[in-house]
Amino acid sequence: MTEKCAICGDPIVAFTCEDCGRSFCWKHTGSNEIYLCPRHKIKYDREKMIEYEIIDKKCHLILKSICPKCKSPLYVKKVQDDPKKLYFQCSSCDWNSYKEYPLVVSEDINVLTEKARQQKILRHKSIKYCEKPLRIIENEGEKFCIGCLIDTLERGDIFTREMISEITHLPKEKIFPLLKDLRNDKLLNGVIDPLTKVYISLTPDYKDYLINRMKVEKINLEELAEEIELDERLVRLILVNLVNKTLEVEGTFIDIHTFINNELLIDMIVEQIKKEPTQIEEISKKYKIKKKKVKEIIGKALEIGRIKAFYSPDGETIIPGEGLQTRLMDLVNKKGKIKLDKIATRLKIKESVLRDTIRDFIKNQQIKGWYTQDRGFATIKHLEDEIRSIVKIYKSISLKEMADKLEIPAPHVEKLLVKMIETNKIHGSISGDVFERSQAIEYVQKSSTRSKFLNKKIEDARNLQYVLIIHKISGSCVFSYACSELNFDSDLVSGFLQAISSFGTEIDSSQTTPLEEIKWRGFVIAMSEGNLVKTAFICKKSPAPSLKANIKYFILNFENKFNKNLTNWTGDIQPFRKTRSLIEKFFKVGSKVLFFIPQIHKKSLSRDQIEKKIHKMVEKSGRIKLLKLEKEFGISTNNIREILTPLVIDGMGRFTKNQGEFVTETQLMNEVGEILLNSNELKITDVANKLNLEPSETEEILKTLINDGKVNAKITNGIFKQI
């Protein structure tokens, strides 16, 4: 099979890691190499070469170009939001022709050249690049594996800039931008602390543990911080990250020290309401949630019978106990459909009062339903049950006939049918004015398979038998650990130590080979030195490159964790007892081997489950690529469009011009607002390109904003101009 980049699939491979065996394109190859243009004496690092798209390792400075600000030579760059457009950027100062005078921007390189000559920032008739081959400055850099770095960072630990700098040999100031780039590319799942610049990751098992706790209990951040030995601020960052990245947990921080999920929040609000009449505003402020959300929670509690209460006439106070509203609510929920005249007689009230009460129910989101044409009222749930009964009998039925059976207007029927199809409550489609029933469809999510990389880790765990960590200065063993069920008695371990002692002086830390291997009594002892300790990893056979890489990272982590104890060691081995969990985590061995190696199961999701997950993802992100959803759920793009089409019909969102993205109307309005803030005069085509919409569609959106009085502007000859 042809090698390709393990991250983006680019067939042009620039680097293959000896430790993990994965290949990467130039863009996804970690590098701290520094290149130099021999003509201009300008240095290039990896970030700069990516920024200017230098893949041929040649200098891209423009000959005879002059920055109007500092007289340095210029580069040509692409506009980030509109890559078709080109402009000039100074190689030394912050001047560029996109934002500063003289403004020189164009999609046509010839037009760009002519404008540059007119403004006297280019002296050639055409743009000519330096193209001198860049050379690596001796002893200033090397390539490193982004894949191995990601694997290390995602183990479940805290990594400081200093630790990552030692792994990658990058300067400390470059670590934070590297982490941000990896996170923006969705290659890291952990938390980057913007203050201390540390990176925090969780093992899959501890992540599941936290999520399960967040689902069922109120989380005290102070206690959790003490439990996992982290600063409370970092714990808060971890929980926020979990809520934002998983669909499994929904909740809120009710104060600076407490997180609570929505189910427990309902219980707390219900308990508060039971005690005394409570203002909605008071609940809203106490739990830091909007009043609309408070009413939704109370409505749900009333519907499922968790509490009996009713609203004050202004709808701003919820009152516990039995009242007209409570009795009417019980009747509506019990029957599903009521006749207003009969219920008014039963409750001994006027029918107009009954209608006003039901109107308040709907306003306060206590109930959802419609008035029927036979002077009744039916809940949405009741109408949906009726529709299910009808479509079981009729494979095809007109909307008018169904409306007659339900005694509600045909538009209401259509709206209900669309929602039920969308949420997989019924299977079918609407063509013209006719509903056609179809068979239920099950979607199967792509099953995960155990990767070659994970198989290597399992093989490494089986190979490793015993670990010895020896204090470098004293030569004493600070920690030893048996990684297998083989019986290593004290005499055997003593023999190992003697073997290490006899060969210890031969280890040369300046060697390019990271480990020295010694064969002894049928075993292989892989020995390595750090700054403070020597280590001996006893294996059945010679360790694989992946195990060697793990040993290197383990020593770095161990010395960082126990630096104070090792530097001023008094012979006390008590502090090193925690090393066991460190070894189990790094080498997947011991009692936690099954705990850390994920069990892969085939997952099957129904269409209903997939639709709900997709809708939540769309609602959370606002704008989402269909390709991402395709990879997430293992279903075709056409099926995803089918799932999202009802949202388009309901006016909740739309597909972009290339049909590759879906964007909600709320997100679209936010993006339009941001664009309009930055300029008073814009081409419709420029706005369309930024929104990824057709120009005609964009013009229609802008005209609507003008007509609705949300913006004071006019459109003339394809130009949007604010007045």
HELIX and SHEET records of a PDB file:
HELIX    1   1 ARG A   46  GLU A   51  1                                   6    
HELIX    2   2 ILE A  109  GLN A  118  1                                  10    
HELIX    3   3 ILE A  146  LEU A  153  1                                   8    
HELIX    4   4 ARG A  161  THR A  168  1                                   8    
HELIX    5   5 LYS A  172  LYS A  174  5                                   3    
HELIX    6   6 ILE A  175  ASN A  184  1                                  10    
HELIX    7   7 PRO A  204  VAL A  216  1                                  13    
HELIX    8   8 LEU A  221  GLU A  227  1                                   7    
HELIX    9   9 GLU A  232  LYS A  245  1                                  14    
HELIX   10  10 ASN A  262  LYS A  275  1                                  14    
HELIX   11  11 ILE A  280  TYR A  287  1                                   8    
HELIX   12  12 LYS A  291  GLU A  303  1                                  13    
HELIX   13  13 LEU A  324  LYS A  335  1                                  12    
HELIX   14  14 LEU A  340  LEU A  347  1                                   8    
HELIX   15  15 GLU A  351  LYS A  363  1                                  13    
HELIX   16  16 ILE A  380  ILE A  393  1                                  14    
HELIX   17  17 LEU A  399  LEU A  406  1                                   8    
HELIX   18  18 ALA A  410  GLU A  422  1                                  13    
HELIX   19  19 LYS A  452  ASN A  463  1                                  12    
HELIX   20  20 SER A  490  GLY A  504  1                                  15    
HELIX   21  21 PRO A  545  LYS A  561  1                                  17    
HELIX   22  22 ASN A  563  THR A  567  1                                   5    
HELIX   23  23 GLN A  574  LYS A  578  5                                   5    
HELIX   24  24 THR A  579  PHE A  587  1                                   9    
HELIX   25  25 GLY A  590  LYS A  592  5                                   3    
HELIX   26  26 VAL A  593  PHE A  596  1                                   4    
HELIX   27  27 ARG A  607  SER A  621  1                                  15    
HELIX   28  28 LEU A  626  PHE A  633  1                                   8    
HELIX   29  29 THR A  637  ILE A  649  1                                  13    
HELIX   30  30 GLU A  665  ASN A  678  1                                  14    
HELIX   31  31 ILE A  684  LEU A  691  1                                   8    
HELIX   32  32 PRO A  695  ASN A  707  1                                  13    
SHEET    1   A 2 PHE A  15  THR A  16  0                                        
SHEET    2   A 2 SER A  23  PHE A  24 -1                                        
SHEET    1   B 2 GLY A  30  SER A  31  0                                        
SHEET    2   B 2 LYS A 143  PHE A 144 -1                                        
SHEET    1   C 3 LYS A  43  TYR A  44  0                                        
SHEET    2   C 3 TYR A  35  LEU A  36 -1                                        
SHEET    3   C 3 ARG A 135  ILE A 136 -1                                        
SHEET    1   D 3 LEU A  74  LYS A  78  0                                        
SHEET    2   D 3 LEU A  86  CYS A  90 -1                                        
SHEET    3   D 3 VAL A 105  SER A 106 -1                                        
SHEET    1   E 3 ILE A 158  PHE A 159  0                                        
SHEET    2   E 3 TYR A 199  ILE A 200 -1                                        
SHEET    3   E 3 VAL A 191  ILE A 192 -1                                        
SHEET    1   F 3 ILE A 219  ASN A 220  0                                        
SHEET    2   F 3 THR A 258  ASN A 261 -1                                        
SHEET    3   F 3 GLY A 251  ASP A 255 -1                                        
SHEET    1   G 3 THR A 278  GLN A 279  0                                        
SHEET    2   G 3 THR A 317  PRO A 320 -1                                        
SHEET    3   G 3 ALA A 309  TYR A 311 -1                                        
SHEET    1   H 3 LYS A 337  LYS A 339  0                                        
SHEET    2   H 3 GLY A 376  THR A 379 -1                                        
SHEET    3   H 3 GLY A 369  THR A 372 -1                                        
SHEET    1   I 3 SER A 396  SER A 398  0                                        
SHEET    2   I 3 VAL A 434  ARG A 437 -1                                        
SHEET    3   I 3 GLY A 428  SER A 431 -1                                        
SHEET    1   J 2 GLU A 442  VAL A 444  0                                        
SHEET    2   J 2 SER A 604  SER A 606 -1                                        
SHEET    1   K 5 CYS A 477  ALA A 482  0                                        
SHEET    2   K 5 LEU A 464  HIS A 471 -1                                        
SHEET    3   K 5 VAL A 533  CYS A 539 -1                                        
SHEET    4   K 5 PHE A 523  GLU A 529 -1                                        
SHEET    5   K 5 GLU A 516  TRP A 520 -1                                        
SHEET    1   L 3 ARG A 623  LYS A 625  0                                        
SHEET    2   L 3 GLU A 661  THR A 664 -1                                        
SHEET    3   L 3 GLY A 653  PHE A 655 -1                                        
SHEET    1   M 3 GLU A 681  LYS A 683  0                                        
SHEET    2   M 3 ILE A 719  GLN A 722 -1                                        
SHEET    3   M 3 ALA A 713  THR A 716 -1                                        
END                                                                             
